[in-house]
Amino acid sequence: MAEPESDTDPKMRDSDPVLDELSRKRIPYRVFTHPRRLRSLEQAAEERGQHPGQVVRSILFRCSGGSFVMVLAPGPRQISWPALRRHLGVSRISMANRDEVLEQTGYPTGAVCPFGLSRPMRVIADESLFDLDEISIGSGIRGRALIMKSADLRLALGEVETGSFLDQTPRPTAGSQG
């Protein structure tokens, strides 16, 4: 058994804040546990029986002024920083570091999700996520994901802000040139 990341590791909590929140909201989902350590987004998608665009990345950004925002985006696409800055109305943003991710969300990198957060946070989603039928998203625990309908993700998020935050070119996949 792997050692917990820290005393804030979700595996060390008495309850599971992600599953508790989804259950409270009556959101249907399936839990998927990966059989081995994940090395890539493509591996995660393949093991889940999905294509990489169905894997939702939950990315934490630090804004000028010290606030944080979580952006939900489909796996293989890069965030357009200018589009995100325009949407947020800020001139500077940067990606949160590992310590900030854990402190702000309560989850380690690679397992972040917008549910059961350790503190309130602004969450925005790229609108393209809701064009998909099924998605998977982090569960707060590395090696475990939640699979659900994108309509159920939208329902679970409530009045989530949406916009177009993606760069127009997909990021290179394993084995590709570029």
N, C-alpha and C positions, 0 to 999 in steps of 0.2 A: 504494500500500500504506500502510495506517495505521501510524503510529508506535506502538510498544509503550507501554503505560501506565507501566511501570517495569521495572527489571531482574528483578523477580519475576513479570513477565507470563508466563503459561504458554506463549505463542508463542515466548518466548526460551529455553525449556528444551530440552535435547537430546532428551528423551522427553516423552510426554504422560501425566502421572500419572493422569488420570481414565481414559483408555482402557487404560492399562497395568493398573490395578487391576481394571477390569471384565474384561479379557481373562484376567488371572491367575485370576479367580474363575469364568471360563467363563460369563459373563452375556451373553446375546444382546441386541443393541441395534442401532439404525440411527442414523447421524449425519445430522443435517439442518442445512444451512447456509442461512441466510436470504439472499434475494437483495438486500435493502436494509436500511438501518439501522432497527432496531425503535423504534417510538414508543409502543407500548402492549402490554399483555398480550393484548388482543383481536386485535391484528395478528399477534402471535406465534402464537396459536392458529389463526387463519385460514390463515396461510401453511403451518402444519404439518398442516392438514386435521383439526384437532381443535376441541373447544369449550373455552372458557376454563378450565373446571374440571379439564381434563386437564393443564394446565400446572402443574407443581410449582414453588412458590416455596421457595427455601432462605433462610430469614431468620435472621440472627445476632442474638442478644440478649446483653447484658452483664448479669450477675446481681450482686446485692450481694455484696461480697467479691472482685470482680474476675474471676470465672470467666465463661466464655462457653458458650452452648449454641446449637445450630442446630436450628431448627424447620422441618420440611417440611410445607407446607400447600397445598391446592388453590388455584389462581390467584385466583378472584374473591372469595374469602372472607377476612374479617379475623380475626386472632388475637384471642381473648378473653384479655385480659391477666389478669383475675382467675383464670380457669381455668388459665392457664399458671403463674402464681405459685403457685397451690395445688399443681399437679403437681410443680413444682420445689422446693416447700417454702421459698420465699423471700418476703420482703415487698416487695422492690424489684427491678424489671428495667427495662432501657431498650434500645432498638434500638442496635446498634453503628453507629458512624459509618463513612464510606468507608475511612478509614485503618485503623481497627480490623478491618474486614472483610478488607482485603487482607493485613494483618499476621497475622491469626489463621487465615485459610483459604488464603492464597496466590492468591486469585482476586479479580478486580475485581467490584464490585457489578454486577448484571445477568448474571453468568456463574457465580455461586456454585453449588456442588454438594457433596454429602457424600462424594465419592470423591476419592482422591488429595490429601487435605488436607495442608497443610504442617506441621501439628502435630495430635496427638490431640485429639479434641473430642467432647463429649457431643452425640449427635444423637437427636432425638425426632421422631416422625411423627404427624400427625393420622391417626387410624384410617380416616377416610373415603377417604384416598388408595387404600387397598387394595380398595375397593368398585368401582373403575374397572377396565376391562379393559386399556386402554392409557393411558400417561402420557408426558409429555415433561419433561425436567429439564435444567438448565444443564449445560454441559460444561467449564467452566473458561475458556472463550474466548467473548467477546461475539460474538453473531451466529451461534453454533453451539449446537445442542441435541442431546440424545440422546433417542430415542424407544424405548420398551420396554414390555413388559407390566408391570402393577403387581406381579404375582407375582414377576417377575424383579427389580424394584426391592427388594421385601421380601427376596428371597434375597441380593441384593448387600449389603444393609444388615446382614445377620446378625441378631443378637438385639437388634433396635432396640426402643427404648421406644416405645409407642404410647399414645394417649389422645385425648380429645376436647378440642381447644383452640380451636375455632372459635366466633366470634360467630354468633348465630343469623340475622343478616341479611346477605345478600351485599353486597359493596361496590358502589357505583354504577359502571356501565360508561360508556364514552364516549357522550356524547349523551343520557344519562338525567338526569332531574331528581333533585336530592337531594344 
